Amino acid sequence: MAITEADTSIRSLELAGFASWPAAKLVTDGSWQIRLSPHLPYKRTNSINCLDAADKARIKPRLARAMAVFAESGVQPTLRATPLTPPELIQACSTDGWSDPYSESVVMTAPLQSVFNHGDFEVFDDPAPQWIADYMALTMDRTIDATAITKALSAIEKPVRFFRVAAPGQCLGVAVAVIQGTLVGLFGLAVAQAARRTGLGRTLSHAALAWGADNGASTAWLQVEAGNLPARRLYDALGFGERYRYAYHSFNTASDQLGQIE
């Protein structure tokens, strides 16, 4: 099967995503990437990710080897299914013991033409302890380990910037921007409950995208959960359009099917 221009574009976005959220451990098998970060709760860094939908030879034994790698790391076997995932692999991960697809997300892109940088915000070259503390407080994710996420964010290949907006005694919002070639990715946008619907999300987005445009990026991209309608409305208003979607399949490690895959 020939690699299409669309495949190449999606592959560029996938690679930018991998670089923007580095995994602690990477195991490759052809175009398959097994990304592992046992101390972080993020599925994107604890899943099988594929870069060629035609890479479908010997699906069952390769999947079995991948699942063994997950078991060795104490991580639940998970497939991140994108348009570059071989349909045969998705089918193999839709059998007994595997979940139905869940956590669907939308990857969106926008051309960087006129981005206005306005608002009062702080910018950090590295994930400062205060930024990490604010991010954890705003996301209210008690599963995040501060040391682990600091290590992961510090491993991002520069250029990267960490944005913060604060009022006296309170952080109101944070965001991360990462440049990979001509792409700038927008990540980790989080706004305090009391500051929502005030335009702060737009301010942080503009700050991140303007920094990207000023440093050679021509296209912005991001990923957002399909069900997060307020965020999607914001990104629509900023000129982003849907590029593709992905979802996850996870294996129930308690299933007796684990030892039956050939």
RAQUI-V536347 format. One record per pair of residues at least 6 apart in sequence whose ideal C-beta (glycine too) atoms are under 7 Angstrom apart, sorted by sequence separation. I is the first residue (numbers start at 0). J is the second residue. D is the distance in whole Angstrom. If there is no record, write none. Layout:
# RAQUI-V536347
{{I & J & D} {I & J & D}}
This chain:
# RAQUI-V536347
{{69 & 75 & 7} {165 & 171 & 6} {177 & 183 & 7} {25 & 32 & 6} {26 & 33 & 4} {69 & 76 & 4} {123 & 130 & 6} {163 & 170 & 6} {164 & 171 & 5} {176 & 183 & 6} {177 & 184 & 5} {223 & 230 & 5} {36 & 44 & 4} {135 & 143 & 5} {164 & 172 & 5} {176 & 184 & 7} {211 & 219 & 6} {223 & 231 & 6} {25 & 34 & 6} {36 & 45 & 6} {80 & 89 & 5} {176 & 185 & 6} {177 & 186 & 7} {190 & 199 & 5} {34 & 44 & 5} {35 & 45 & 6} {66 & 76 & 5} {78 & 88 & 7} {135 & 145 & 6} {163 & 173 & 5} {190 & 200 & 5} {24 & 35 & 4} {34 & 45 & 7} {162 & 173 & 6} {174 & 185 & 7} {175 & 186 & 4} {208 & 219 & 5} {223 & 234 & 6} {22 & 34 & 4} {23 & 35 & 6} {34 & 46 & 6} {162 & 174 & 4} {175 & 187 & 4} {188 & 200 & 6} {22 & 35 & 6} {23 & 36 & 4} {174 & 187 & 6} {221 & 234 & 7} {22 & 36 & 5} {33 & 47 & 6} {34 & 48 & 6} {78 & 92 & 5} {131 & 145 & 6} {161 & 175 & 6} {173 & 187 & 6} {174 & 188 & 5} {188 & 203 & 6} {31 & 47 & 6} {32 & 48 & 5} {159 & 175 & 7} {160 & 176 & 5} {173 & 189 & 5} {188 & 204 & 7} {131 & 148 & 6} {159 & 176 & 7} {172 & 189 & 6} {31 & 49 & 5} {47 & 65 & 5} {131 & 149 & 5} {159 & 177 & 5} {172 & 190 & 4} {221 & 239 & 7} {30 & 49 & 6} {171 & 190 & 7} {172 & 191 & 6} {185 & 204 & 6} {225 & 244 & 7} {30 & 50 & 4} {80 & 100 & 7} {158 & 178 & 5} {171 & 191 & 5} {20 & 41 & 7} {30 & 51 & 4} {170 & 191 & 7} {22 & 44 & 5} {155 & 177 & 6} {172 & 194 & 6} {185 & 207 & 5} {20 & 43 & 6} {31 & 54 & 7} {126 & 149 & 6} {171 & 194 & 4} {185 & 208 & 7} {20 & 44 & 6} {30 & 54 & 4} {29 & 54 & 5} {183 & 208 & 7} {62 & 88 & 7} {126 & 152 & 4} {58 & 85 & 7} {126 & 153 & 6} {172 & 199 & 5} {125 & 153 & 6} {171 & 199 & 6} {183 & 211 & 3} {45 & 74 & 5} {58 & 87 & 5} {62 & 91 & 6} {174 & 203 & 4} {31 & 61 & 7} {52 & 82 & 7} {55 & 85 & 4} {58 & 88 & 6} {133 & 163 & 6} {46 & 77 & 4} {47 & 78 & 5} {48 & 79 & 5} {52 & 83 & 5} {54 & 85 & 6} {130 & 161 & 5} {172 & 203 & 5} {176 & 207 & 4} {33 & 65 & 5} {45 & 77 & 6} {46 & 78 & 6} {47 & 79 & 7} {51 & 83 & 6} {52 & 84 & 6} {55 & 87 & 5} {59 & 91 & 7} {201 & 233 & 6} {28 & 61 & 6} {46 & 79 & 4} {50 & 83 & 5} {52 & 85 & 5} {55 & 88 & 7} {58 & 91 & 5} {130 & 163 & 6} {137 & 170 & 7} {174 & 207 & 5} {178 & 211 & 6} {183 & 216 & 4} {200 & 233 & 5} {204 & 237 & 6} {49 & 83 & 5} {136 & 170 & 7} {176 & 210 & 6} {181 & 215 & 7} {182 & 216 & 6} {185 & 219 & 6} {13 & 48 & 7} {33 & 68 & 5} {37 & 72 & 5} {42 & 77 & 6} {49 & 84 & 5} {126 & 161 & 6} {164 & 199 & 6} {176 & 211 & 6} {181 & 216 & 6} {28 & 64 & 7} {37 & 73 & 6} {43 & 79 & 7} {49 & 85 & 6} {124 & 160 & 7} {137 & 173 & 6} {178 & 214 & 6} {181 & 217 & 5} {182 & 218 & 5} {183 & 219 & 5} {184 & 220 & 5} {185 & 221 & 4} {13 & 50 & 6} {28 & 65 & 7} {35 & 72 & 5} {37 & 74 & 5} {42 & 79 & 7} {123 & 160 & 7} {133 & 170 & 4} {181 & 218 & 6} {184 & 221 & 6} {122 & 160 & 5} {123 & 161 & 4} {164 & 202 & 7} {178 & 216 & 5} {182 & 220 & 6} {35 & 74 & 6} {49 & 88 & 7} {134 & 173 & 5} {164 & 203 & 6} {10 & 50 & 5} {122 & 162 & 6} {133 & 173 & 6} {162 & 203 & 6} {26 & 68 & 5} {120 & 162 & 5} {121 & 163 & 5} {120 & 163 & 6} {130 & 173 & 6} {120 & 164 & 5} {162 & 206 & 5} {119 & 164 & 7} {162 & 207 & 6} {24 & 72 & 7} {160 & 210 & 6} {138 & 189 & 5} {137 & 189 & 4} {0 & 53 & 4} {134 & 187 & 6} {137 & 191 & 6} {134 & 189 & 6} {158 & 214 & 6} {42 & 102 & 7} {13 & 81 & 7} {13 & 83 & 7} {9 & 82 & 6} {10 & 83 & 6} {9 & 83 & 6} {6 & 83 & 6} {120 & 202 & 7} {120 & 203 & 7} {118 & 202 & 4} {117 & 202 & 7} {120 & 206 & 5} {117 & 205 & 6} {118 & 206 & 6} {116 & 205 & 6} {115 & 205 & 6} {116 & 206 & 6} {114 & 205 & 6} {116 & 209 & 3} {12 & 106 & 6} {114 & 208 & 5} {115 & 209 & 7} {114 & 209 & 4} {111 & 208 & 6} {114 & 212 & 5} {111 & 211 & 6} {111 & 212 & 4} {40 & 142 & 4} {40 & 143 & 7} {111 & 216 & 6} {38 & 144 & 5} {111 & 217 & 6} {110 & 217 & 7} {111 & 218 & 6} {39 & 147 & 5} {110 & 218 & 6} {111 & 219 & 6} {38 & 147 & 4} {39 & 148 & 6} {108 & 218 & 6} {109 & 219 & 5} {108 & 219 & 7} {39 & 151 & 6} {108 & 220 & 5} {107 & 220 & 7} {106 & 220 & 7} {107 & 221 & 6} {36 & 151 & 6} {106 & 222 & 5} {107 & 223 & 7} {105 & 222 & 7} {104 & 222 & 5} {105 & 223 & 6} {104 & 223 & 6} {104 & 224 & 5} {105 & 225 & 5} {104 & 225 & 6} {102 & 224 & 7} {103 & 225 & 4} {107 & 234 & 6} {109 & 237 & 6} {109 & 238 & 4} {21 & 151 & 6} {109 & 239 & 4} {20 & 151 & 7} {108 & 239 & 7} {109 & 240 & 7} {107 & 239 & 4} {108 & 240 & 7} {21 & 154 & 4} {107 & 240 & 6} {21 & 155 & 6} {107 & 241 & 6} {108 & 242 & 5} {107 & 242 & 6} {19 & 155 & 6} {105 & 241 & 5} {106 & 242 & 5} {106 & 243 & 5} {18 & 156 & 6} {106 & 244 & 7} {105 & 244 & 5} {104 & 244 & 7} {103 & 244 & 6} {104 & 245 & 6} {103 & 246 & 4} {102 & 246 & 6} {101 & 246 & 6} {102 & 247 & 5} {100 & 246 & 4} {101 & 247 & 6} {100 & 247 & 7} {100 & 248 & 6} {98 & 248 & 6} {97 & 248 & 5} {98 & 249 & 5} {97 & 250 & 5} {96 & 250 & 6} {93 & 248 & 7} {96 & 251 & 5} {92 & 248 & 4} {19 & 177 & 4} {96 & 254 & 4} {19 & 179 & 7} {96 & 256 & 4} {18 & 179 & 5} {82 & 243 & 5} {95 & 256 & 5} {96 & 257 & 7} {81 & 243 & 7} {15 & 179 & 4} {81 & 245 & 4} {19 & 184 & 5} {80 & 245 & 6} {79 & 245 & 6} {80 & 246 & 6} {15 & 182 & 5} {19 & 186 & 6} {79 & 247 & 6} {80 & 248 & 6} {15 & 184 & 6} {78 & 247 & 7} {77 & 247 & 6} {78 & 248 & 5} {77 & 248 & 7} {77 & 249 & 5} {76 & 249 & 7} {75 & 249 & 6} {76 & 250 & 4} {75 & 250 & 7} {75 & 252 & 6} {66 & 250 & 7} {66 & 257 & 7} {66 & 260 & 7} {63 & 260 & 5} {62 & 260 & 6} {63 & 261 & 7} {46 & 247 & 7} {59 & 260 & 6} {60 & 261 & 7} {59 & 261 & 5} {15 & 220 & 7} {42 & 247 & 5} {12 & 220 & 6} {12 & 242 & 7} {9 & 243 & 6}}
